[in-house]
Amino acid sequence: MTTEAGATVGSANDVVLSFIKALNEENFAEAHNCVADDLKFVGVLGQRDGADAYFTDMQHMKLKYDIKRVFSDGDDVCIFYDIDMDRTTIFSCGWYHVVDGKINSIRVIFDPRPLL
C-alpha cells in the first residue's frame, strides 16, 4: 500500500486505510467501526444512506481493493485503486471525508461499462 508521507497517526489517512484493510479482510465489524452511523455513499451505480445500508451491500459484494495511490488533505482522502468486482477489475477513485475520526462520506467514480 502506498501512503501519504508524513501523515500523522490517527489522521484521516489512517482511518481510511484501516477501513480499506478491514474490507479487504472481510472484517466488516472492524470496517463499520471506521465509519459514522450516518455515512453517505454516492457511487456510479447508486447511493446509500447510513452505515447499515452500506454494509448490507458490502457483505454481499465482498469487493477487494488494490490501492495504487493515496492523497490526503486534512479530513479528505482520495485513493486510486483497482477494485475487484465480481471477477472484473475496475480502476476507480474514491473520495473519503472524515469527521471526528469516522468516515462520514464516500464518493466513488469509475467507468461502469465493463460491468454492464
Secondary structure, DSSP 8 states (H G I E B T S, - for coil): ----TT--TTSHHHHHHHHHHHHHTT-HHHHHHTEEEEEEEEETTEEEESHHHHHHHHHHH--EEEEEEEEEETTEEEEEEEEEETTEEEEEEEEEEEETTEEEEEEEEE--GGG-
